[in-house]
Amino acid sequence: MKKQMENREDVILLVNTFYDKVKPDPLIGFFFNKVVDVQWEKHLPVMYTFWENIIFHTGGYTGNPMRIHMDIHQKSTMKKEHFDRWIQLFNETIDELFEGEKAEQAKQRALSIATVMQINIAQLPKQENIY
């Protein structure tokens, strides 16, 4: 039986399980493994706080994910299929672990965030990929 999303511990489970799928993924894993040398011990706690704020409105996140993703896009083009795969893995992870209102809200917010990022990134000038 899946459970409701209730607290930061649930967010940590979501984020860890999600990135365990992302890192080896043949379509998007390279963004995390080659384009950006992600320092996971720093990145994961930021993601816990980001998603905790998105899901539970805790107000703890202060970063600028749009700027970060635009910088990544300048190094290696982020395409629609990359965002689609990210959403697919995120939704799959939520559906495996959770059910209920917060789970559905998290999927909706993830789709909204990915959509806004795609729109903003599409407006950037084209560049050559270095990866």
BELNORQUI-V466838 format. One record per backbone hydrogen bond with DSSP energy under -1.0 kcal/mol. NH is the residue of the N-H (numbers start at 1). CO is the residue of the C=O. If there is no record, write none. Layout:
NH | CO
NH | CO
//
This chain:
3 | 97
11 | 7
12 | 8
13 | 9
14 | 10
15 | 11
16 | 12
17 | 13
18 | 14
19 | 15
20 | 16
21 | 18
22 | 18
23 | 19
25 | 22
29 | 25
31 | 28
32 | 29
33 | 29
34 | 30
35 | 30
36 | 31
38 | 32
38 | 36
40 | 38
42 | 39
43 | 39
44 | 40
46 | 42
47 | 43
48 | 44
49 | 45
50 | 46
51 | 47
52 | 48
53 | 49
54 | 50
55 | 51
56 | 52
57 | 53
68 | 64
69 | 65
70 | 66
71 | 67
72 | 68
73 | 69
74 | 70
75 | 72
76 | 72
83 | 79
84 | 80
85 | 81
86 | 82
87 | 83
88 | 84
89 | 85
90 | 86
91 | 87
92 | 88
93 | 89
94 | 90
95 | 91
96 | 92
97 | 93
98 | 94
99 | 3
104 | 100
105 | 101
106 | 102
107 | 103
108 | 104
109 | 105
110 | 106
111 | 107
112 | 108
113 | 109
114 | 110
115 | 111
116 | 112
117 | 113
118 | 114
119 | 115
120 | 116
121 | 117
122 | 118
124 | 121
130 | 75
//
